[in-house]
């Protein structure tokens, strides 16, 4: 499926992190290979992007990269094409993207995703919103970490709302479209 400006969009997935908050699960498996509903997060991402017409992938790998590379290979088993950008040391989001710059050179635009994102948003819609800008990112409303109690003027409880969305606060959804 054509992306921004009618070009084929590549997807760059940031999969080089240590997954420290998921230890001990990530001691032998990188975070993107943790299974959710019987399938690694990375496979969920690839299938989601493939459903939107994306066939060319760049995986930015570092920690336990052999696990990812052994599972995905060149992508042919999944009906996609995969290139790898190796991180010899942790580079973070911006550093990981910069490390892969040679693999996106000449692209009109590309998608970049945090490797731990499972979503149902339309990535091509984000690509179309890029317009003349250098980048766009998907936002989601911040949910309250707590249930809240609503009261009337007299202080009487009128309702309980479990973890409502906070309408004035938005957070990074971990999906970007960049030039």
C-alpha positions in Angstrom: 0.0 0.0 0.0 1.4 3.4 -0.8 2.3 5.6 2.0 3.0 9.3 2.2 3.1 10.8 -1.3 2.4 7.4 -3.0 5.7 5.8 -1.9 6.1 2.4 -0.3 6.6 3.0 3.4 9.3 1.1 5.3 8.8 0.3 9.0 11.7 0.6 11.4 11.2 -1.2 14.7 13.3 -0.3 17.7 14.0 -3.6 19.3 17.4 -3.1 21.0 16.5 -2.4 24.6 17.2 -4.5 27.7 13.6 -4.7 28.9 14.7 -4.1 32.5 11.2 -3.5 33.9 10.2 -7.0 32.7 13.0 -8.9 34.4 13.3 -11.8 35.0 11.3 -12.5 31.8 13.9 -10.6 29.7 17.0 -12.3 31.0 17.1 -14.7 28.1 14.6 -13.2 25.7 14.5 -9.6 24.4 11.3 -7.7 25.3 10.0 -7.7 21.7 10.1 -11.5 21.9 8.0 -11.8 25.0 4.8 -13.6 24.1 1.4 -12.0 24.4 -1.6 -14.3 23.7 0.7 -17.0 22.3 2.7 -14.8 20.0 5.8 -12.6 20.4 5.1 -8.8 20.5 7.3 -8.4 17.4 5.2 -10.8 15.4 2.1 -9.0 16.5 3.7 -5.8 15.2 4.8 -7.3 11.9 1.4 -8.8 11.2 -0.3 -5.5 12.1 1.9 -3.5 9.7 1.7 -6.2 7.0 -2.1 -5.9 7.2 -1.6 -2.2 6.3 0.5 -3.1 3.3 4.0 -2.7 4.7 6.4 -5.3 3.5 9.9 -3.7 4.1 11.2 -3.7 7.7 14.3 -2.6 9.5 14.8 -4.1 12.9 17.1 -2.1 15.2 18.5 -4.8 17.4 21.0 -4.9 20.3 20.5 -6.9 23.5 20.1 -10.6 22.7 19.8 -9.8 19.0 20.5 -13.4 18.0 17.1 -14.4 19.5 15.4 -11.9 17.2 17.6 -12.6 14.2 17.2 -16.4 14.5 13.4 -16.1 14.8 12.8 -13.5 12.0 15.8 -14.1 9.7 15.3 -12.3 6.4 11.5 -12.2 6.9 10.7 -14.5 4.0 8.8 -16.9 6.2 6.5 -14.0 7.2 6.2 -12.7 3.6 8.2 -9.6 4.3 11.8 -8.3 3.8 14.0 -7.5 6.8 17.2 -5.6 7.2 19.0 -5.2 10.5 20.6 -2.2 12.1 22.9 -3.5 14.9 23.4 -1.5 18.1 26.7 -2.5 19.8 25.6 -0.4 22.8 22.2 0.9 23.9 21.4 4.0 21.8 17.8 4.9 22.8 15.1 6.0 20.5 16.8 8.8 18.6 20.2 7.0 18.6 18.6 3.8 17.2 16.9 5.7 14.4 20.1 7.6 13.6 22.0 4.3 13.6 19.7 3.0 10.9 19.9 6.2 8.7 21.7 4.4 5.9 18.8 1.9 5.6 16.2 4.7 5.2 18.3 7.0 3.0 16.3 8.0 -0.1 13.0 7.1 1.5 10.3 9.8 1.2 9.1 8.8 4.7 9.2 5.9 7.0 7.5 4.6 10.1 9.4 4.1 13.3 7.9 2.2 16.2 8.9 1.3 19.7 9.3 -2.4 19.8 6.9 -3.0 22.6 3.8 -1.4 21.1 0.7 -3.4 20.4 -2.0 -1.1 18.8 -4.8 -1.1 16.3 -4.2 2.4 15.0 -3.8 2.9 11.2 -0.2 3.7 10.5 -0.9 4.8 7.0 -3.2 7.5 8.4 -0.3 8.8 10.4 1.8 8.7 7.2 -0.8 10.7 5.3 -0.9 13.3 8.2 2.8 13.9 7.8 2.2 16.5 5.0 5.1 18.9 4.7 6.3 18.2 8.2 9.5 16.4 9.1 7.8 14.1 11.5 4.5 13.1 13.1 3.7 10.9 16.1 0.7 9.1 17.3 -0.7 10.3 20.6 -3.0 8.6 23.1 -4.9 10.1 26.0 -3.3 9.5 29.4 -5.5 7.3 31.6 -5.6 8.1 35.2 -3.7 5.5 37.3 -6.6 5.6 39.8 -10.3 5.3 39.9 -11.9 8.7 40.8 -14.8 9.6 42.9 -17.2 12.3 41.7 -19.1 14.4 44.2 -21.8 17.1 44.0 -21.7 20.6 45.6 -22.6 19.1 49.0 -19.8 16.6 48.9 -22.0 13.6 48.3 -20.7 10.9 46.1 -22.5 10.8 42.7 -20.3 8.4 40.8 -17.2 6.2 40.7 -15.2 6.2 37.5 -12.5 3.7 37.1 -9.3 5.1 35.6 -10.8 7.7 33.3 -8.9 9.3 30.4 -7.5 12.6 31.4 -8.7 14.9 28.6 -5.9 17.5 28.9 -3.0 15.1 28.8 -1.6 13.1 25.9 1.3 10.7 25.8 3.5 9.3 23.0 2.0 6.1 21.6 5.4 5.0 20.3 4.5 5.2 16.6 6.2 7.9 14.5 6.3 8.8 10.8 9.5 10.6 9.8 11.3 12.0 6.8 
